[in-house]
Amino acid sequence: MPSRLIRALPFLEWAREYRRDTLVSDLVAAVVVTIMLVPQSLAYAMLAGLPPHIGLYASILPLVAYALFGTSRALAVGPVAVVSLMTATAVGGIAATGTEDYLAAAIVLAMESGVILIALGVLRLGFLANFLSHSVISGFITASGILIATSQLKHLFGVRTKGDTMPDLVGQLVSSIPDINWITLVIGVLATGFLFWVRKQLKPLLRRIGLGPLAADIVAKTGPVVAVIVSIVAVAGLSLDAEGVKVVGAIPGGLPPMGLPLLNPDLWIDLFVPALLISIIGFVESISVAQTFAAKRRQRVDANSELVGLGAANVASSLTGGFPVTGGFSRSVVNFDAGAQTPMAGVFTAVGILVTTLFLSHLFAKLPQAVLAATIIVAVLSLVDLGAVKRTWDYSKADAVAMAVTIVVVLFVGVEIGVVAGVAVSLALFLFRTSRPHMAIVGRVPGTEHFRNVERHKVVESEAVLTVRVDESLYFANARFLEDRIYDLVASRAEVKHVVLMCSAVNMIDASALESLEAIAERLKAAGVKFHLSEVKGPVMDRLKRTHFLDHLTGEVFLSQQAAMRALDPGTCGPGPAAEARLVS
Amino acid sequence: MPSRLIRALPFLEWAREYRRDTLVSDLVAAVVVTIMLVPQSLAYAMLAGLPPHIGLYASILPLVAYALFGTSRALAVGPVAVVSLMTATAVGGIAATGTEDYLAAAIVLAMESGVILIALGVLRLGFLANFLSHSVISGFITASGILIATSQLKHLFGVRTKGDTMPDLVGQLVSSIPDINWITLVIGVLATGFLFWVRKQLKPLLRRIGLGPLAADIVAKTGPVVAVIVSIVAVAGLSLDAEGVKVVGAIPGGLPPMGLPLLNPDLWIDLFVPALLISIIGFVESISVAQTFAAKRRQRVDANSELVGLGAANVASSLTGGFPVTGGFSRSVVNFDAGAQTPMAGVFTAVGILVTTLFLSHLFAKLPQAVLAATIIVAVLSLVDLGAVKRTWDYSKADAVAMAVTIVVVLFVGVEIGVVAGVAVSLALFLFRTSRPHMAIVGRVPGTEHFRNVERHKVVESEAVLTVRVDESLYFANARFLEDRIYDLVASRAEVKHVVLMCSAVNMIDASALESLEAIAERLKAAGVKFHLSEVKGPVMDRLKRTHFLDHLTGEVFLSQQAAMRALDPGTCGPGPAAEARLVS
């Protein structure tokens, strides 16, 4: 089969080797994921500010679309917490929650995200996601988790609040304390406590009573379903909804509505930046998960195919009245652990959600919103890792700063601007670092041809030859710094006759740096000092040869630092390869 | 004298060794520069959209302020073409040319630039200017030159036009052709032709008739003064101003008006971005010139002191009713060549301009604007170098792209946005390049301990050991790329038992890259391949030691690549330093 066809329609690859045992594995995984996905999809729709059943709509056709176009065999696509929060932020700026316009904007957002993802994939721009560092992503997830958990407290309190930042949310919660519905709060606290207990303690308990690790894990993951069922029974039995406990309410049964999103250009323009950020964040979350699984099973995921797969899922979501989706972490882990072999598991899950929508959705009418909020709070708090800032600080201050900036800006200014600020800070710190490169004077490690920093190693140095290793590519941002440092070093060493710039770490010399090197050669020449290069890499040398630089260079370009020292100050070289060669012959 | 005091007041350094011969040199230079500066200051004020005498105001106190606070001994401060153009663009967006508000805004702009420059200097942020690459500056100067020359054609035509971009300027000029004042055009064309002739041909001519090179140069530089005098005489004698030839008109004699700029917060906010860009561009132009001269005389200029010096000059300009100033290229060259020894030359120049303002300014009333325009056109066209794009392309495509983007955006969109676009493109291309680093499989150059690319050099390779040199720091943008490449390389070599990552060009490993290295080690372990590092630099190793990475590493960290090969595959190592050591002992 031509590989181009497989790249366009990745399901062709696994479909032709689909066997009965794969079918059974996929079916089992689908049943487990469906049970987990039903409460999640309702809850994340609520988090996005949408009627809960929209979450079901976003969990049917998108899964089928991803199965056709995606490459990961275990990724479970659907509504996820972070993307739902971003949807609420984006759409909340355009329409009031609960209105027709709000839903219509969410549907447009899904379509726009889908189109952006497909475009990025087709244009092979998946590498752009690499500019989101792990630190920024980690900070973003932590801050989003805190923000989401806080935003859900209103459902536990049974009050109405609105806000996109921590100060807003906390302020409104505090001022709404007098309005608390105590029955709702009891339900919410009980549900939250139960879910935390299930997550932390049930699994070890089940293991102790003899369940296998996989079975224990799967049972523990059904905790939310138990909470949902118990709370529905309690509300219905005690008519608690008449006491002011907010419930999901009547859910329209039947198929999701098919239709094109609004084609209002202003709306599309307003939603462009949020859609772009949702696309990239969703993609990064998804590809991280997909790559982890692929590595475990020695499979590959192709970033650009993944973009197309996720794009198709979002387009499908939009066409069936849904909101933005992506590959979720916890659900994918369950899918993988439950044995999903191919994306067919996703198709079966879609069938499960469809059946739920058609025949079971009336059962959720009495489900308290506080229980859905509890499932969200427990899920997202497990993602919060504030200790990561401290751990990262110990290894890399720049990473820790980028992480902290992301967290603070997401919490106190806004979700989207937080990501942008994190990326900007991490890039700025990288650029700043490369603008003042580490430079070392090097000497020869005795008994070798290896040259290292004189301050860190016992090395043989030369009086007349100053060798400086610059640990960075030379480009405009550090060209002047290099000039200054070399002039300073030479000025303080009257006996120096040769300066060798050891270029083993120089991966590029741009036009500005080339001018600086010319200036250095010129200036050292006036001081009677020759300027040489050593260990210039092939690609760098190729480019230097296309200029007049080598004609103006007062010294030479040496293949190795050892060759430079042999030519310029043989006394410091030891017997060297000449002796070594004699020994061989 | 304490060095901190000298850093704050750099004139203390040269003032205490000021002697009579220095005085004479400075006086001579000042006379020459004054003669050059008078028409330039009138012309650049006109370019900035201001009454010509404002140019004189901006050429008195600013020069004294720079002499006190600046560090360059030859820099000639005052109005310059590019900054005047940027002033016209910035202020033109706020007030109509010729109004009181326009002048007031220009004065605020000078103060704001001055404050920004001083702040950058005090905060030691001079390094920020390094992020403007030579290519962006060169493109900016070329495009500004074209734009300025085109904007001055209206004065040659004797028509009124307005516009900030090439399409606007050219369109308006073409439609104004019917309104051309032919006498003005004749004067303008004659002046332009004369000035070009002076610039290109007079100097060689003077040399041929026996003048020394310096004298010839100085005489050639007085061309504009000759054009000014001749045209004043012609206009006054023939009453050409009555024929519609626009002249400078009555210039208020007397001292420049002293006063604080407007303290209107909205105006300051509106002008902030232009003021910041004018500050940075002006600083870059100035520091380049200053460093060139300092290098010639073995003096140093300190970037942060220069910022303070230029800031003081702009504050002084604002307080005396002037507009933004900086160190100009051509005038500084004249100052330096005419023998200026200290910034005292600038003080004498200021006295010269003051005398002109007080006693000679009425002489300029009949000076045709077309002649001033001609001096501007001839000056700026010498800065235009479109061929630089082609030359740069041959060496560095990224630099050429950044240059071309800067030129196109400055010409067709706007001056400020052009600089920003150029910087953004050059940084983006640098980041893009570092995100897909050059990687090479290396082997040993026979007879040495030096390891080079197998595709470029005849080297000894090992079957079992794959050594990959990655030519870039490892950070978030390239971490995933590295992972993919290593997996691909290992997948295609079944016989490989060890992978050595040669880190001689790795200047940093950030937190994201560290996770990737852990993932690589983990994955190779599963495939039965050990993962080693070699030639890890001191600073990088220090940080790795603070993590658990080295505990999880399946292989070792070798000081040198040769040590790695000796341990992993001694057969490929030659006799090696062991034999060498025996030979020595």
Boltz contact constraints between the chains, C-beta under 6 A:
constraints:
  - contact:
      token1: [A, 130]
      token2: [B, 435]
      max_distance: 6.0
  - contact:
      token1: [A, 130]
      token2: [B, 477]
      max_distance: 6.0
  - contact:
      token1: [A, 130]
      token2: [B, 480]
      max_distance: 6.0
  - contact:
      token1: [A, 131]
      token2: [B, 477]
      max_distance: 6.0
  - contact:
      token1: [A, 133]
      token2: [B, 476]
      max_distance: 6.0
  - contact:
      token1: [A, 133]
      token2: [B, 512]
      max_distance: 6.0
  - contact:
      token1: [A, 134]
      token2: [B, 511]
      max_distance: 6.0
  - contact:
      token1: [A, 134]
      token2: [B, 512]
      max_distance: 6.0
  - contact:
      token1: [A, 134]
      token2: [B, 515]
      max_distance: 6.0
  - contact:
      token1: [A, 135]
      token2: [B, 511]
      max_distance: 6.0
  - contact:
      token1: [A, 295]
      token2: [B, 523]
      max_distance: 6.0
  - contact:
      token1: [A, 392]
      token2: [B, 511]
      max_distance: 6.0
  - contact:
      token1: [A, 394]
      token2: [B, 546]
      max_distance: 6.0
  - contact:
      token1: [A, 395]
      token2: [B, 511]
      max_distance: 6.0
  - contact:
      token1: [A, 395]
      token2: [B, 546]
      max_distance: 6.0
  - contact:
      token1: [A, 395]
      token2: [B, 547]
      max_distance: 6.0
  - contact:
      token1: [A, 396]
      token2: [B, 510]
      max_distance: 6.0
  - contact:
      token1: [A, 396]
      token2: [B, 511]
      max_distance: 6.0
  - contact:
      token1: [A, 399]
      token2: [B, 510]
      max_distance: 6.0
  - contact:
      token1: [A, 399]
      token2: [B, 511]
      max_distance: 6.0
  - contact:
      token1: [A, 430]
      token2: [B, 475]
      max_distance: 6.0
  - contact:
      token1: [A, 438]
      token2: [B, 539]
      max_distance: 6.0
  - contact:
      token1: [A, 447]
      token2: [B, 577]
      max_distance: 6.0
  - contact:
      token1: [A, 447]
      token2: [B, 581]
      max_distance: 6.0
  - contact:
      token1: [A, 448]
      token2: [B, 577]
      max_distance: 6.0
  - contact:
      token1: [A, 449]
      token2: [B, 449]
      max_distance: 6.0
  - contact:
      token1: [A, 450]
      token2: [B, 560]
      max_distance: 6.0
  - contact:
      token1: [A, 453]
      token2: [B, 538]
      max_distance: 6.0
  - contact:
      token1: [A, 456]
      token2: [B, 538]
      max_distance: 6.0
  - contact:
      token1: [A, 471]
      token2: [B, 507]
      max_distance: 6.0
  - contact:
      token1: [A, 472]
      token2: [B, 507]
      max_distance: 6.0
  - contact:
      token1: [A, 475]
      token2: [B, 430]
      max_distance: 6.0
  - contact:
      token1: [A, 476]
      token2: [B, 133]
      max_distance: 6.0
  - contact:
      token1: [A, 477]
      token2: [B, 130]
      max_distance: 6.0
  - contact:
      token1: [A, 477]
      token2: [B, 131]
      max_distance: 6.0
  - contact:
      token1: [A, 480]
      token2: [B, 130]
      max_distance: 6.0
  - contact:
      token1: [A, 504]
      token2: [B, 504]
      max_distance: 6.0
  - contact:
      token1: [A, 505]
      token2: [B, 505]
      max_distance: 6.0
  - contact:
      token1: [A, 505]
      token2: [B, 507]
      max_distance: 6.0
  - contact:
      token1: [A, 507]
      token2: [B, 471]
      max_distance: 6.0
  - contact:
      token1: [A, 507]
      token2: [B, 472]
      max_distance: 6.0
  - contact:
      token1: [A, 507]
      token2: [B, 505]
      max_distance: 6.0
  - contact:
      token1: [A, 510]
      token2: [B, 396]
      max_distance: 6.0
  - contact:
      token1: [A, 510]
      token2: [B, 399]
      max_distance: 6.0
  - contact:
      token1: [A, 511]
      token2: [B, 135]
      max_distance: 6.0
  - contact:
      token1: [A, 511]
      token2: [B, 392]
      max_distance: 6.0
  - contact:
      token1: [A, 511]
      token2: [B, 395]
      max_distance: 6.0
  - contact:
      token1: [A, 511]
      token2: [B, 396]
      max_distance: 6.0
  - contact:
      token1: [A, 511]
      token2: [B, 399]
      max_distance: 6.0
  - contact:
      token1: [A, 512]
      token2: [B, 133]
      max_distance: 6.0
  - contact:
      token1: [A, 512]
      token2: [B, 134]
      max_distance: 6.0
  - contact:
      token1: [A, 515]
      token2: [B, 134]
      max_distance: 6.0
  - contact:
      token1: [A, 523]
      token2: [B, 295]
      max_distance: 6.0
  - contact:
      token1: [A, 538]
      token2: [B, 453]
      max_distance: 6.0
  - contact:
      token1: [A, 538]
      token2: [B, 456]
      max_distance: 6.0
  - contact:
      token1: [A, 539]
      token2: [B, 438]
      max_distance: 6.0
  - contact:
      token1: [A, 546]
      token2: [B, 394]
      max_distance: 6.0
  - contact:
      token1: [A, 546]
      token2: [B, 395]
      max_distance: 6.0
  - contact:
      token1: [A, 547]
      token2: [B, 395]
      max_distance: 6.0
  - contact:
      token1: [A, 560]
      token2: [B, 450]
      max_distance: 6.0
  - contact:
      token1: [A, 575]
      token2: [B, 580]
      max_distance: 6.0
  - contact:
      token1: [A, 575]
      token2: [B, 583]
      max_distance: 6.0
  - contact:
      token1: [A, 575]
      token2: [B, 584]
      max_distance: 6.0
  - contact:
      token1: [A, 577]
      token2: [B, 447]
      max_distance: 6.0
  - contact:
      token1: [A, 577]
      token2: [B, 448]
      max_distance: 6.0
  - contact:
      token1: [A, 579]
      token2: [B, 583]
      max_distance: 6.0
  - contact:
      token1: [A, 580]
      token2: [B, 575]
      max_distance: 6.0
  - contact:
      token1: [A, 580]
      token2: [B, 580]
      max_distance: 6.0
  - contact:
      token1: [A, 581]
      token2: [B, 447]
      max_distance: 6.0
  - contact:
      token1: [A, 583]
      token2: [B, 575]
      max_distance: 6.0
  - contact:
      token1: [A, 583]
      token2: [B, 579]
      max_distance: 6.0
  - contact:
      token1: [A, 584]
      token2: [B, 575]
      max_distance: 6.0
